[in-house]
Amino acid sequence: LAFVSSEQDEPACYVITPFNDYGSPPIFGRDYGPAMVYDTSLVDDLVRMRKNTLALEATGGGDCQEYGMNGLNTTLTSRDSSDFETMIEGSQIILITDGFAKDASLTDTVIEQARRRKVCIHALLSESGCGGDFSNYVRVATETGGRVVR
């Protein structure tokens, strides 16, 4: 996907918010989050982002549902740095999941937070053979101006 079509479109920062099923081995010591902010103008941040991204892995769970809405909500409401509110406004978020939302009750909250911050959420959905209903992620993407890719 070409969400960034040129260097001019390069974001000022990247935010990675991992999420996992409760009870699965924690990611960075937690079930979801923290939102980690990386400034694209700092080489050290880009090196750290690459290292942390490569350390992510999908494990555990044993069911098809994921806490993706918690991950999105954590990203949208994080206070990781004093600049976070400014950095996230107008951003694009890419959600990558292979399971439908176990925490679908947060759908309206995520949409409201995204709209307030003028954030566009894209959903990359990969069905893992469990079936399920991705409609909440489709709704989040559609209502925030994002794309859905399956």
C-alpha positions, -999 to +999 in steps of 0.1 A: +000+000+000+013+034-009-001+055+019+030+077+017+034+086-020+064+109-017+090+123+007+067+153+011+041+130+026+065+114+050+050+117+085+068+137+112+065+106+135+055+070+136+036+055+165+036+018+171+011+004+196+012-034+199-017-054+212-023-090+221-049-112+237-052-110+274-035-140+289-010-143+260+026-136+265+028-098+270+044-075+245+069-052+261+055-064+294+018-055+286-012-069+269-015-038+247+005-006+244+023+014+253+021+037+223+057+043+212+065+075+194+093+077+169+105+111+154+114+106+117+139+134+119+160+115+145+182+086+132+183+071+167+145+070+168+143+053+134+169+027+145+149+021+177+116+019+157+131-008+134+144-028+163+111-027+182+091-035+151+113-065+143+108-077+179+070-079+175+055-113+170+021-128+169+017-154+196-008-171+219-044-164+222-058-195+208-089-177+197-098-156+167-107-124+185-082-096+192-080-065+213-074-043+183-098-015+195-078-013+227-047-009+206-063+019+185-077+036+216-043+035+233-027+051+203-053+078+200-053+087+237-016+082+246+002+109+265+037+094+257+053+128+252+043+165+256+042+168+218+020+137+212-013+156+208+003+178+181+021+149+164-009+126+161-034+152+148-039+146+111-020+114+112-028+081+095-030+049+115-026+014+100-042-014+120-030-049+111-049-078+125-060-113+116-088-115+142-121-097+147-126-073+175-130-089+209-134-054+223-160-041+197-177-021+225-149+005+220-158+011+183-177+043+188-150+056+212-123+049+187-142+067+159-149+097+181-112+100+192-100+096+156-124+123+143-115+147+171-078+143+162-085+143+124-069+108+122-075+085+093-074+047+102-066+021+076-074-016+083-053-044+069-073-075+076-060-110+072-085-138+079-069-166+098-094-192+089-116-186+119-143-167+103-157-139+123-170-104+118-146-076+108-174-051+104-162-030+134-128-025+118-144-018+084-166+008+101-137+025+119-118+027+086-148+039+066-159+065+091-124+080+095-116+082+058-094+051+057-091+021+034-098-015+041-075-041+026-082-079+029 
